[in-house]
Amino acid sequence: MAATIERRPINIFIEDWGALILLLIFCAIGVIKNLRVNDFGHAKSYIITGLVIMGLYMFRFQIGDLLIGLFQ
């Protein structure tokens, strides 16, 4: 996987993974802010949200094809 990342131009890398990286940064900021005020319930919600988003993002093309197929 690392070899394919190295061979790609930076704009294609950002196009493929930019949205996921941005969302995970927002989730990490939410976790850090809530841990500082000892609000573990909300911090846990951000962690679970990040994990679900990562799982769904790995299957984004299959989910998109399924949704397009349903509405054709």
Residue frames as qw, qx, qy, qz and C-alpha x, y, z in Angstrom:
[[0.000, 0.886, 0.463, 0.000, 0.00, 0.00, 0.00],
 [0.312, -0.784, 0.091, 0.529, 2.82, 2.41, 0.82],
 [0.412, -0.109, 0.582, 0.693, 4.41, 1.87, -2.60],
 [0.189, 0.622, 0.643, 0.404, 1.20, 2.83, -4.40],
 [0.176, -0.925, -0.258, 0.218, 0.88, 5.96, -2.28],
 [0.415, -0.568, 0.298, 0.645, 4.44, 7.00, -3.14],
 [0.367, 0.131, 0.656, 0.646, 3.86, 6.60, -6.89],
 [0.112, 0.787, 0.588, 0.149, 0.73, 8.76, -6.99],
 [0.188, 0.447, -0.014, 0.874, 0.88, 12.52, -7.56],
 [0.060, -0.136, -0.606, 0.781, -0.11, 14.58, -4.53],
 [0.431, 0.043, -0.058, -0.900, -3.31, 15.93, -6.13],
 [0.673, -0.083, -0.641, -0.358, -4.69, 12.41, -6.72],
 [0.406, -0.109, -0.778, 0.467, -3.79, 11.43, -3.15],
 [0.127, 0.112, 0.365, -0.915, -5.62, 14.47, -1.77],
 [0.555, 0.003, -0.346, -0.756, -8.61, 13.77, -4.02],
 [0.654, -0.103, -0.740, -0.120, -8.87, 10.17, -2.83],
 [0.580, -0.305, -0.642, 0.398, -8.14, 10.61, 0.88],
 [0.089, 0.296, -0.157, 0.938, -8.61, 14.33, 1.63],
 [0.566, -0.465, -0.210, -0.648, -12.21, 14.04, 2.82],
 [0.843, -0.326, -0.420, 0.081, -11.40, 11.18, 5.19],
 [0.547, 0.053, -0.351, 0.758, -8.36, 12.95, 6.60],
 [0.126, -0.390, 0.032, -0.912, -10.35, 16.15, 7.16],
 [0.713, -0.458, -0.274, -0.456, -13.18, 14.33, 8.95],
 [0.824, -0.223, -0.417, 0.312, -10.76, 12.39, 11.12],
 [0.316, 0.222, -0.275, 0.880, -9.01, 15.64, 12.09],
 [0.409, -0.451, -0.056, -0.792, -12.36, 17.10, 13.17],
 [0.849, -0.365, -0.354, -0.143, -13.11, 13.95, 15.17],
 [0.691, -0.012, -0.405, 0.599, -9.67, 14.10, 16.82],
 [0.022, 0.357, -0.171, 0.918, -10.23, 17.76, 17.76],
 [0.647, -0.453, -0.189, -0.584, -13.59, 16.82, 19.28],
 [0.859, -0.235, -0.420, 0.174, -12.02, 13.99, 21.27],
 [0.497, 0.132, -0.347, 0.785, -9.22, 16.21, 22.59],
 [0.205, -0.426, 0.048, -0.880, -11.60, 19.05, 23.54],
 [0.763, -0.427, -0.226, -0.430, -13.95, 16.70, 25.39],
 [0.821, -0.129, -0.432, 0.350, -11.15, 14.86, 27.18],
 [0.273, 0.311, -0.303, 0.858, -9.79, 18.18, 28.50],
 [0.423, -0.354, 0.149, -0.821, -13.10, 18.91, 30.22],
 [0.167, -0.096, 0.939, -0.285, -13.46, 15.27, 31.37],
 [0.712, 0.274, 0.153, -0.629, -16.54, 14.66, 29.21],
 [0.266, -0.264, 0.901, 0.220, -15.76, 11.05, 28.33],
 [0.551, 0.453, 0.673, -0.196, -19.22, 10.29, 26.91],
 [0.468, 0.839, 0.014, -0.278, -18.91, 12.84, 24.11],
 [0.044, -0.673, 0.690, 0.262, -15.27, 11.91, 23.49],
 [0.468, -0.005, 0.883, 0.047, -16.31, 8.29, 23.04],
 [0.572, 0.666, 0.411, -0.244, -18.95, 9.41, 20.53],
 [0.284, 0.841, -0.347, -0.302, -16.30, 11.12, 18.42],
 [0.231, -0.423, 0.862, 0.157, -14.13, 8.01, 18.49],
 [0.545, 0.286, 0.785, -0.076, -17.01, 5.76, 17.41],
 [0.486, 0.806, 0.139, -0.308, -17.99, 8.24, 14.69],
 [0.089, 0.746, -0.588, -0.300, -14.43, 8.24, 13.35],
 [0.354, -0.176, 0.914, 0.091, -14.31, 4.45, 13.27],
 [0.564, 0.522, 0.614, -0.179, -17.66, 4.19, 11.47],
 [0.375, 0.856, -0.116, -0.336, -16.63, 6.82, 8.93],
 [0.082, -0.577, 0.768, 0.267, -13.35, 4.97, 8.25],
 [0.464, 0.093, 0.881, -0.001, -15.23, 1.72, 7.71],
 [0.527, 0.702, 0.425, -0.219, -17.76, 3.27, 5.36],
 [0.184, 0.844, -0.322, -0.388, -15.08, 5.19, 3.48],
 [0.297, -0.345, 0.847, 0.273, -13.29, 1.98, 2.56],
 [0.345, 0.348, 0.858, 0.154, -16.43, 0.84, 0.75],
 [0.189, 0.572, 0.114, -0.790, -17.39, 4.23, -0.74],
 [0.243, 0.276, -0.631, -0.683, -17.34, 3.06, -4.36],
 [0.143, -0.211, -0.962, -0.102, -19.45, -0.02, -3.68],
 [0.059, 0.558, 0.620, -0.549, -21.97, 2.01, -1.67],
 [0.199, 0.507, -0.161, -0.823, -22.12, 4.64, -4.41],
 [0.217, 0.101, -0.817, -0.524, -22.67, 2.02, -7.10],
 [0.059, -0.371, -0.912, 0.163, -25.42, 0.43, -5.01],
 [0.128, 0.600, 0.387, -0.689, -27.21, 3.75, -4.54],
 [0.233, 0.408, -0.432, -0.770, -26.91, 4.62, -8.23],
 [0.163, -0.041, -0.937, -0.306, -28.23, 1.18, -9.17],
 [0.050, 0.452, 0.798, -0.395, -31.23, 1.57, -6.87],
 [0.208, 0.676, 0.243, -0.664, -32.36, 4.83, -8.47],
 [0.063, 0.297, -0.635, -0.711, -31.88, 3.92, -12.13]]
